[in-house]
Amino acid sequence: MHAGRSRRWQLRRACGWLLALVVALPSLAAGPAAQAAERRPAGERLESELTPYLARFQLPAVAAAVVKQGRIVALGAVGTRRFGTDAPVTLTDRFHIGSDTKAMTALLGAILVEEGRLNWTTTVGDIYPELIDKMSAGVKDITLEQLLSHMSGIPGDTEEQIPLLGFSVTDERANLDGIRQTLVGKLVAQPLRTPPGVRFEYSNLGYTLAGAMMERVTGQTWEELMVARIFNPLKMTTAGFGAQSTLGRIDAPLGHALDENGHIKAFLAGPWGDNPLVIGPAGTAHMSVIDFATWAAWNAGEGRYGPPLVKPETLRKLHAKVVDMPPRPDAPIGTPGSGGYGLGWGTTFLPFSPEPFLFHGGSNNMNLAYIVLQPKYDVGIVTMTNITGESANDALMAITEALYKRFGPAR
């Protein structure tokens, strides 16, 4: 195997799915939740360092930031919102973070556990007693913790499961929580891959079910809960859901993918601008690199900076490994291929540090975003691009390595 290809393969195996936020930016002197009104330029700018990656890896745009001790110490955004056009990105531009949303869903679950609305051992049968007679074997016993650690036994995105996300689950008169309720009714009747708690299998539908359980006990949609309980307290003002651009406008970096001829194709907001919104809890959030860094700083500092959304011990529980992920060399970009998994967070070793990383990767097959943290050293790095694929994966990993070597704990 070619040496360059071998190295890329090793990186992909090592991080799994590291595989798969401005003109004004936040002053984080008071932590990542500093008041939006106090935002002003701070931190080293990375544009000159990031620009060479655009041509080298054929990226429309890329953004990155480094956080240490609750502050953004370096950040930048370069490139264009739409490949082949002159539409420069800015630090406030929204990028899609895909499955990096899962850690936010897990935190939302933890908030509700601390409030006594849920327990980690709350089961699907507890929340949906009216569906028990329709549930396949073992489904009623799946716990919230098993859903958030991908230990539920619910299959991943298999050929049998994907049709559940089609328009057959929609109701034109329903809000998203109503659509998710319809999806839950169909999902719980599907056979499990294994009994709950037996084996790790990455499942977007499992996270969708967890989000629906949160909706049932609160009477609010998952989106409402995310805004009220996470985005607003952390002052993540650019955070939202779905395609990062507005319908009919190019007011954010468009997602891109390669067409059948290998050419880069931009995807406007619309029916195919993102994954179905029904699976929001699994990965439909978007935000600027500043707000993504705010999220990283709060987690890297284990909640020491900004609002105490949960107790420190609860946050450590979310970060702690629950299960080892069996190696999966063929894992798609944005889904796990190796390492460990906690509750919305993965753990892995990367070649450029002897210490493990807390991480997640996210992709909707048009965008890619990574977050890597070392809470032990209160440091984190976020990288985002509006295209996916092997080259985008290699680019974000190379940027992560370069930034860690410049700004890591020994610096």
GISULRA-V280277 format. One record per residue. N is the residue number from 0. PHI is phi as a letter, one per 20 degrees, with the letter a starting at -180 (NA if undefined). Layout:
n->N phi->PHI
n->N phi->PHI
//
This chain:
n->0 phi->NA
n->1 phi->g
n->2 phi->g
n->3 phi->f
n->4 phi->f
n->5 phi->f
n->6 phi->f
n->7 phi->f
n->8 phi->f
n->9 phi->f
n->10 phi->f
n->11 phi->f
n->12 phi->f
n->13 phi->f
n->14 phi->d
n->15 phi->m
n->16 phi->c
n->17 phi->f
n->18 phi->e
n->19 phi->c
n->20 phi->NA
n->21 phi->NA
n->22 phi->g
n->23 phi->d
n->24 phi->c
n->25 phi->f
n->26 phi->e
n->27 phi->d
n->28 phi->g
n->29 phi->e
n->30 phi->o
n->31 phi->f
n->32 phi->d
n->33 phi->g
n->34 phi->g
n->35 phi->g
n->36 phi->f
n->37 phi->e
n->38 phi->f
n->39 phi->b
n->40 phi->g
n->41 phi->a
n->42 phi->n
n->43 phi->f
n->44 phi->e
n->45 phi->d
n->46 phi->g
n->47 phi->f
n->48 phi->f
n->49 phi->e
n->50 phi->g
n->51 phi->g
n->52 phi->f
n->53 phi->f
n->54 phi->f
n->55 phi->f
n->56 phi->d
n->57 phi->l
n->58 phi->d
n->59 phi->f
n->60 phi->b
n->61 phi->b
n->62 phi->c
n->63 phi->b
n->64 phi->b
n->65 phi->c
n->66 phi->c
n->67 phi->b
n->68 phi->l
n->69 phi->m
n->70 phi->c
n->71 phi->e
n->72 phi->d
n->73 phi->b
n->74 phi->a
n->75 phi->a
n->76 phi->b
n->77 phi->c
n->78 phi->o
n->79 phi->c
n->80 phi->f
n->81 phi->c
n->82 phi->g
n->83 phi->n
n->84 phi->c
n->85 phi->e
n->86 phi->c
n->87 phi->g
n->88 phi->f
n->89 phi->c
n->90 phi->f
n->91 phi->e
n->92 phi->f
n->93 phi->e
n->94 phi->d
n->95 phi->e
n->96 phi->d
n->97 phi->l
n->98 phi->f
n->99 phi->f
n->100 phi->f
n->101 phi->g
n->102 phi->f
n->103 phi->f
n->104 phi->f
n->105 phi->f
n->106 phi->f
n->107 phi->g
n->108 phi->f
n->109 phi->f
n->110 phi->g
n->111 phi->f
n->112 phi->f
n->113 phi->f
n->114 phi->e
n->115 phi->n
n->116 phi->e
n->117 phi->c
n->118 phi->c
n->119 phi->f
n->120 phi->e
n->121 phi->g
n->122 phi->d
n->123 phi->g
n->124 phi->f
n->125 phi->f
n->126 phi->e
n->127 phi->c
n->128 phi->f
n->129 phi->f
n->130 phi->d
n->131 phi->g
n->132 phi->f
n->133 phi->e
n->134 phi->f
n->135 phi->f
n->136 phi->g
n->137 phi->n
n->138 phi->f
n->139 phi->f
n->140 phi->e
n->141 phi->f
n->142 phi->e
n->143 phi->g
n->144 phi->f
n->145 phi->f
n->146 phi->f
n->147 phi->f
n->148 phi->d
n->149 phi->l
n->150 phi->d
n->151 phi->e
n->152 phi->n
n->153 phi->f
n->154 phi->f
n->155 phi->f
n->156 phi->e
n->157 phi->e
n->158 phi->f
n->159 phi->f
n->160 phi->e
n->161 phi->g
n->162 phi->g
n->163 phi->f
n->164 phi->e
n->165 phi->f
n->166 phi->f
n->167 phi->f
n->168 phi->e
n->169 phi->e
n->170 phi->c
n->171 phi->f
n->172 phi->d
n->173 phi->d
n->174 phi->f
n->175 phi->f
n->176 phi->f
n->177 phi->f
n->178 phi->f
n->179 phi->f
n->180 phi->f
n->181 phi->f
n->182 phi->f
n->183 phi->g
n->184 phi->g
n->185 phi->e
n->186 phi->f
n->187 phi->f
n->188 phi->e
n->189 phi->e
n->190 phi->f
n->191 phi->f
n->192 phi->f
n->193 phi->b
n->194 phi->g
n->195 phi->g
n->196 phi->n
n->197 phi->e
n->198 phi->b
n->199 phi->f
n->200 phi->b
n->201 phi->f
n->202 phi->c
n->203 phi->f
n->204 phi->f
n->205 phi->f
n->206 phi->f
n->207 phi->f
n->208 phi->f
n->209 phi->f
n->210 phi->f
n->211 phi->f
n->212 phi->f
n->213 phi->f
n->214 phi->f
n->215 phi->f
n->216 phi->e
n->217 phi->d
n->218 phi->m
n->219 phi->c
n->220 phi->f
n->221 phi->g
n->222 phi->f
n->223 phi->f
n->224 phi->f
n->225 phi->f
n->226 phi->f
n->227 phi->f
n->228 phi->d
n->229 phi->c
n->230 phi->f
n->231 phi->f
n->232 phi->g
n->233 phi->e
n->234 phi->l
n->235 phi->e
n->236 phi->f
n->237 phi->e
n->238 phi->f
n->239 phi->b
n->240 phi->c
n->241 phi->n
n->242 phi->g
n->243 phi->f
n->244 phi->e
n->245 phi->e
n->246 phi->g
n->247 phi->n
n->248 phi->c
n->249 phi->d
n->250 phi->d
n->251 phi->a
n->252 phi->f
n->253 phi->f
n->254 phi->f
n->255 phi->c
n->256 phi->b
n->257 phi->e
n->258 phi->e
n->259 phi->f
n->260 phi->e
n->261 phi->n
n->262 phi->e
n->263 phi->f
n->264 phi->d
n->265 phi->e
n->266 phi->d
n->267 phi->f
n->268 phi->g
n->269 phi->q
n->270 phi->g
n->271 phi->d
n->272 phi->f
n->273 phi->a
n->274 phi->f
n->275 phi->g
n->276 phi->f
n->277 phi->f
n->278 phi->e
n->279 phi->g
n->280 phi->g
n->281 phi->e
n->282 phi->q
n->283 phi->c
n->284 phi->f
n->285 phi->c
n->286 phi->a
n->287 phi->f
n->288 phi->f
n->289 phi->f
n->290 phi->f
n->291 phi->f
n->292 phi->f
n->293 phi->g
n->294 phi->f
n->295 phi->f
n->296 phi->f
n->297 phi->f
n->298 phi->f
n->299 phi->f
n->300 phi->e
n->301 phi->l
n->302 phi->n
n->303 phi->f
n->304 phi->d
n->305 phi->n
n->306 phi->f
n->307 phi->e
n->308 phi->f
n->309 phi->b
n->310 phi->f
n->311 phi->g
n->312 phi->f
n->313 phi->f
n->314 phi->f
n->315 phi->f
n->316 phi->f
n->317 phi->f
n->318 phi->f
n->319 phi->f
n->320 phi->f
n->321 phi->d
n->322 phi->b
n->323 phi->e
n->324 phi->e
n->325 phi->f
n->326 phi->g
n->327 phi->c
n->328 phi->g
n->329 phi->e
n->330 phi->g
n->331 phi->f
n->332 phi->g
n->333 phi->n
n->334 phi->c
n->335 phi->f
n->336 phi->c
n->337 phi->a
n->338 phi->o
n->339 phi->c
n->340 phi->c
n->341 phi->d
n->342 phi->d
n->343 phi->n
n->344 phi->c
n->345 phi->d
n->346 phi->c
n->347 phi->a
n->348 phi->d
n->349 phi->d
n->350 phi->g
n->351 phi->e
n->352 phi->b
n->353 phi->f
n->354 phi->e
n->355 phi->f
n->356 phi->d
n->357 phi->e
n->358 phi->b
n->359 phi->b
n->360 phi->c
n->361 phi->b
n->362 phi->b
n->363 phi->d
n->364 phi->m
n->365 phi->c
n->366 phi->b
n->367 phi->b
n->368 phi->b
n->369 phi->c
n->370 phi->c
n->371 phi->c
n->372 phi->c
n->373 phi->c
n->374 phi->g
n->375 phi->g
n->376 phi->d
n->377 phi->l
n->378 phi->c
n->379 phi->b
n->380 phi->c
n->381 phi->c
n->382 phi->c
n->383 phi->b
n->384 phi->b
n->385 phi->d
n->386 phi->b
n->387 phi->c
n->388 phi->o
n->389 phi->f
n->390 phi->f
n->391 phi->f
n->392 phi->f
n->393 phi->f
n->394 phi->f
n->395 phi->f
n->396 phi->f
n->397 phi->f
n->398 phi->f
n->399 phi->g
n->400 phi->f
n->401 phi->f
n->402 phi->f
n->403 phi->f
n->404 phi->f
n->405 phi->e
n->406 phi->c
n->407 phi->f
n->408 phi->f
n->409 phi->e
n->410 phi->e
//
